[in-house]
């Protein structure tokens, strides 16, 4: 990875905090914090991408990780709520691709020597999920959105692979200590222990687990990986364990018609 990066986000405080944190990873690193950017706004993303390329000298790697999520059964999921998640996850990912692909193509072209010496840049990773592999209660909207994100990544791999760009997906499972888990699973010790127990490896994932997968795909070890999905979940999707909403008993909770409570991501009425 290079010694410069840009963090593009909507929330100013979170964006600046993340940029400052990443800057500590390498002495002398320069990390731009570009806040106030809504991934649903193509122009805002284009301006941010162009600024990044202009100030840092180009764009070699991209992570498209915008996501919106909450827990709700279909009976409480309005068309507007469904659309909001599609707009953030799918349209946001597409807008990210459109804004950065010209820069990624340039990066791939400038660093490719020949077929045996592949490009060191021109790579994009989409952050998806595993819930649409089997389906999961309370996650209809996100299941549809993440399936589309996977398809988008595959399309980029096919169309831009000949130009030297690689496109892959990282599909995280239950990652402990994250805002996502706080929004989508009960955080009391008993519930956390039950979630961890259902994962075949016997624990929740860590942020480092996802970071390591990212390093792999962006490193020389991932030179020939394109159009693939790297699932980082301890094998939990195989048993449908530890995912969003899994701490609510199925089908009992659905049959009651109750609203989701006890998590940051619960919505009483949508």
TORSE-196564 format. One record per atom (N, C-alpha, C): residue in one letter; x, y, z. Coordinates in steps of 0.02 Angstrom, whole numbers, plus 50000, padded with zeros to 5 digits. Layout:
N
aXYZ
...
END
This chain:
270
x500424994150000
x500005000050000
x500445006250000
x500215011549969
x500595017649967
x500555021450033
x500915027050036
x500935030950097
x500425036550098
x499945036250054
x499425041450053
x498755038150039
x498225041350066
x497555038550058
x497055044150068
x496435042750049
x495885047450060
x495305043650090
x494995046450141
x494395043650171
x493825048250153
x493335045550117
x492775049550094
x492145047150130
x491825051750164
x491235049850202
x490755055550210
x490185054150238
x489665059250246
x489735062950312
x489875059150366
x489915062050432
x490615064850444
x490655071350459
x491295074750467
x491715071750524
x491405070850581
x491775068350639
x492055061350627
x491635056850601
x491855050050589
x492395049750534
x492305053750482
x492785053750427
x493465056150451
x493475061550488
x494105064250513
x494435059650564
x494025056450605
x494295051850654
x494625045750620
x494285043250569
x494565037450533
x495205039350497
x495215045250466
x495815047450431
x496405048050479
x496275050950537
x496805051750587
x497065045050611
x496605040250619
x496795033550642
x497225030050589
x497015030450526
x497395027150473
x498085030250464
x498135036850475
x498775040350468
x499305037750517
x499085034650571
x499565032150621
x499875025550600
x499605022450547
x499845015850526
x500545016150496
x500725021850468
x501385022450437
x501655029450447
x502255030050475
x502545036750486
x502595040750421
x502365046850423
x502405051150364
x501835050250315
x501365046050331
x500795044950286
x500365051150281
x500095052350223
x499645057950212
x498945055150199
x498475056950240
x497795054450232
x497305060250229
x496975060850172
x496465066050164
x495815063950196
x495475068450228
x494805067250255
x494325071750216
x493935068650173
x493455072450132
x492755070750157
x492475075250196
x491825074050228
x491265077550190
x490665076150211
x490075079250180
x489905076450112
x490135070350098
x490015067250033
x489485061850040
x488935062650005
x488395057650004
x488505053149943
x488575046749954
x488715042149898
x488155041949847
x487565044449866
x487005044549820
x487045050449772
x487535054849782
x487625060749741
x488235059749695
x488115058249631
x488675056749586
x489175062549581
x488935068649579
x489395074349571
x489835075149632
x489545074249692
x489945074949753
x490495069649754
x490335063549734
x490835058249732
x491365059649678
x491145061949621
x491615063549567
x492105068949589
x491845074149622
x492275079549646
x492775076949697
x492545072449741
x492995069649792
x493535065349761
x493335061249711
x493825056949678
x494345061049640
x494115066149605
x494565070449567
x495045074249614
x494785076449670
x495215079849719
x495745075149746
x495535069049761
x496005064049786
x496575062849735
x496385061849673
x496885060549621
x497345066549611
x497045072449615
x497435078549605
x497935079749662
x497715078849723
x498145080349780
x498625074749798
x498445068549782
x498875062949800
x499235059949740
x499095062449681
x499465060249622
x499145054449584
x498555052249605
x498215046849571
x497815042649620
x497465037649593
x497085032949634
x497275025849611
x497565022049655
x497775015249639
x497295009949666
x497005011349724
x496575006449758
x495945009949782
x495385006449778
x494735009149800
x494375003849842
x494085006049897
x493635001749936
x492945005049935
x492455001749906
x491765004149904
x491395000849961
x491325004550016
x491055001450076
x490435004750104
x490115009050065
x489505012350091
x488965007150106
x488635007950163
x488115003150181
x487595006350226
x486975004450216
x486435006450260
x486065000250283
x485904999850347
x485584993750371
x485194995150435
x484694991150446
x484294991050507
x483904984550506
x483634982750562
x483244976650567
x482504978050562
x482154974550518
x481434975450513
x481134969650472
x480584966850494
x480234961950453
x479904965450393
x479744961850341
x479434964850282
x478774968250299
x478424965750349
x477784968750368
x477864975950394
x478474977650416
x478604984350441
x479094988250396
x479224985550337
x479714988450292
x479354992250236
x479374998750238
x479035002650187
x479435002750122
x479115004750068
x479455005250004
x480015010450007
x479895015750045
x480405020950052
x481015018450091
x480885014550142
x481445011850181
x481855006950139
x481505002850101
x481844998050056
x482275001950006
x481985007149976
x482335011249926
x482955014649956
x482905016850018
x483465020250050
x484085015750053
x483985009450071
x484545004850075
x484815003250005
x484375002349957
x484595001149888
x484995007149863
x484765013149877
x485105019149854
x485805019749884
x485865018349948
x486525018949981
x486995013349958
x486765007149963
x487205001449949
x487345000549874
x486825000549834
x486914998849763
x487095005049722
x486675010249726
x486825016349689
x487465019549714
x487575019349780
x488185022049808
x488805018449783
x488765011949778
x489325008049752
x489445009549678
x488895010149641
x488965011649569
x489265018649559
x489035023449598
x489305030149592
x490045030349608
x490245026349657
x490955025849676
x491355023149618
x491095017949587
x491445014949529
x491515019949472
x490975023149456
x490985027849399
x491475033549411
x491525035749474
x491965041349489
x492705039449489
x492845033149506
x493545031149515
x493835026849460
x493415023749420
x493685019149369
x494175022349320
x494055028349296
x494555031249251
x495245031849284
x495255033349348
x495885033849385
x496195026849394
x495775021849407
x496035015049416
x496315012349351
x495985013749295
x496235011649230
x496915014849216
x496975021149232
x497615024749223
x498155021649266
x497985020049328
x498465016949374
x498695010149347
x498215006049325
x498384999449300
x498834999949238
x498675004549194
x499055005349132
x499765007749145
x499835012249192
x500495015249205
x500965010549241
x500695005549276
x501125001149315
x501184994049286
x500864992749230
x500904986149199
x501494985949151
x501924980949159
x502504980049115
x502344975049060
x502144969149080
x501944963949032
x501504958949069
x501324953649034
x500854948749062
x501144945349124
x501804944749129
x502104941449186
x502264946249242
x502184952749229
x502294957849281
x501664962149285
x501164959749320
x500514963149320
x500534969749357
x499994973449349
x499934979949380
x499954979649456
x500254984749485
x500274985249558
x499684989349584
x499284992149537
x498724996249557
x498114994549515
x497624998949517
x497014997649478
x496574992349507
x496474992749573
x496084987449607
x495514990549648
x494944987249646
x494374989449686
x494084983649725
x493884985049786
x493564980149830
x492874982849850
x492364978749841
x491694980449865
x491574976749931
x491294980249979
x491134977050043
x490404974850040
x490304968350045
x489634965450039
x489444962050104
x489124956350100
x488904952450158
x488764945350135
x488554941150181
x488394934150164
x487654932550171
x487264937350196
x486574935750214
x486144933750155
x486324935850095
x485914934050036
x486094927150009
x486584923850036
x486754917050015
x486204912150034
x485924913150094
x485414908650119
x484764912250135
x484804918850142
x484224922650166
x484244923250241
x483964928750267
x483964929750339
x483364934050358
x482994932250409
x482434936350431
x482654943350450
x482224948150438
x482324955150457
x482824958750412
x483044955550358
x483574958450316
x483404957950241
x482764958450224
x482564958150154
x482894963550113
x482884969650137
x483154975350101
x483904974650088
x484264972550139
x484994972050133
x485184965950091
x484804960550097
x484944954650055
x484914956449981
x484384960149963
x484314962149893
x484874966849872
x485054971549916
x485574976449900
x486254973149892
x486444968749937
x487104965649934
x487164960749875
x486614957549857
x486634953349797
x486804957549736
x486514963549733
x486654968049678
x487364970549679
x487634971949738
x488334974049744
x488804968649718
x488664962349735
x489064956849709
x489054956649633
x488454957549605
x488384957449532
x488764963249500
x488744968949532
x489104974749507
x489854973549505
x490124970649558
x490834969049560
x491024964249504
x490604959249493
x490754954349440
x490754957649371
x490294962349361
x490264965849297
x490894970049286
x491124973349339
x491744977249334
x492324972749317
x492354966949349
x492904962149336
x492924960049263
x492334958849235
x492294956549166
x492464962049116
x492184968049127
x492274973449079
x492934977049085
x493204977349146
x493814981149156
x494434976849168
x494334970249175
x494904965749180
x495374966449121
x495114966849059
x495564967649001
x495974974049003
x495774978849046
x496144985049053
x496604984949113
x496644979149144
x497104978349200
x496814979549269
x496174981049272
x495854982449337
x495564976049366
x495674974949430
x495364969249464
x494804971649509
x494274967749513
x493694969449555
x493484963349594
x493474964049660
x493304958449703
x492854960749761
x492584955949796
x492124957249852
x492414954349916
x492374958049969
x492494955350036
x491814954950070
x491634949050094
x490994948050128
x491124946450201
x491074951550245
x491204950350316
x490624946650348
x490794943050400
x490284940050443
x490194944250505
x490014941350561
x489924945150623
x490604947550650
x490704954050650
x491344956950672
x491234960450739
x491554958050791
x491454960750857
x491734967750866
x491424971450911
x491664978050928
x491554983350875
x491094982250830
x490964986950776
x490264989950783
x490164995650751
x489514998850752
x488994994350719
x489204990650668
x488734986150634
x488434980950682
x488854978050724
x488604973150772
x488154976450824
x488314982550844
x487904986050892
x487204987650863
x487184988950798
x486554990650766
x486134984550749
x486454978750742
x486104973050713
x486084966950758
x486374967350817
x486344961650863
x486344964150935
x486044960450979
x486024962351049
x486734962051077
x486904966951118
x487594967651141
x487704965451213
x487184962751246
x487304960351314
x487754954251311
x488144953051364
x488634947651364
x488354940751344
x487754939251368
x487464932651352
x487324931951278
x487044937251246
x486904937051175
x487534936651134
x488044940551154
x488694940351118
x489004933451122
x488974930351181
x489244923651189
x488884918551145
x488214919251141
x487834914751099
x488004915651025
x488094921951004
x488274923250934
x488944920150918
x489424921050963
x490094918250952
x490094910650950
x489674907650991
x489644900350995
x489384897350931
x488944900950896
x488654898250834
x489134898650775
x489674902550781
x490164902950727
x490604896750731
x490704893250675
x491114887150677
x491794887950709
x492124893750701
x492774894850733
x492714896850806
x492094897750830
x491994898850900
x492114905850925
x492154910650880
x492264917650901
x491974922350849
x491864928550870
x491684933750822
x492324936050786
x492234938850727
x492804941350690
x493054947750720
x493644949950696
x493944956250719
x494044960850659
x494134967150672
x494274971950619
x494914969850582
x495394967150618
x496024964850587
x495894959350536
x495414955050549
x495254949750501
x495054952650434
x494664957950435
x494454961250373
x495024965050342
x495424968350383
x496004971950358
x496494967250323
x496604961450352
x497064956550322
x496824954250253
x496164953250247
x495884951250182
x495984956750131
x495914962950153
x496014968650109
x496734969050085
x497204968150131
x497914968150113
x498064962750062
x497774956850072
x497874951350025
x497654953249954
x497054955849948
x496794957449881
x497174963249848
x497454967749888
x497824973349861
x498574972049853
x498794966249877
x499514964649874
x499674960449812
x500314958949804
x500534954749748
x500214947749753
x500044945649814
x499734939049822
x499054938649788
x498744944449776
x498084944549744
x498104946649672
x498694946349641
x498764948649572
x498284945449523
x498144939049532
x497734935349483
x497044933749509
x496834937349561
x496174936449590
x495724941949563
x495204939949526
x494754944749494
x494064941749488
x493554945649504
x492874943049500
x492714937949554
x493054938549611
x492974933649664
x492674936749727
x492444932549771
x492184934749836
x492594931349891
x492874935349934
x493244932749992
x492784933350053
x492544927750076
x492104927650134
x492524927250197
x492424932050242
x492814932350304
x492324932050362
x492114925950379
x491594925250430
x491674919150475
x492254916050473
x492364910250516
x491944904250499
x491654904350439
x491224898850417
x490504899550440
x490324905450467
x489654906050497
x489084905750447
x489204907850385
x488644907750338
x488444900550321
x488894895950330
x488734888950316
x488204886150364
x488174889150422
x487674887050471
x487194892650487
x487234898050446
x486794903850455
x486824906450526
x487444907350550
x487544909150620
x487844916050627
x487654919550680
x487974925750698
x487814931650655
x487364930850607
x487204936350562
x486694941150593
x486564946650559
x486074951550584
x485394948250597
x485114949550653
x484454946950670
x484454939850698
x485044936850702
x485074929850723
x484954929050798
x484954934450835
x484824933950907
x484074934250923
x483664934550872
x482944934150881
x482704927350858
x482304924050899
x482084917250884
x481654917050821
x481834912650776
x481444911650714
x481064905050720
x480434904650699
x480024909950670
x479604913750722
x479714912250786
x479284915050838
x479234922650834
x479814925950827
x479824933150827
x479434936050768
x479514933050710
x479154935350650
x478404934650660
x478194929150689
x477474927750697
x477144932550747
x477534935350793
x477234939850842
x477074946750812
x477434948550758
x477334955050728
x477624960750769
x478054958950817
x478344964050861
x478884968150824
x479014974050849
x479544978250822
x480214976150853
x480754977250815
x481414975650841
x481614980750894
x481844978250952
x482064982551006
x482714979951034
x483064984351069
x483674982151103
x484314982951063
x484264986051003
x484854987350962
x484804994350933
x485384997150914
x485385003750883
x485035003850816
x485034998050782
x484754997750715
x484024995550712
x483684995150767
x482994993150766
x482534998950744
x482044997450704
x481565002550682
x480865000450702
x480545004650742
x479875002950766
x479355003750711
x479465008750668
x478975009950615
x479345012850555
x479225009850497
x479585012050436
x479085013750381
END
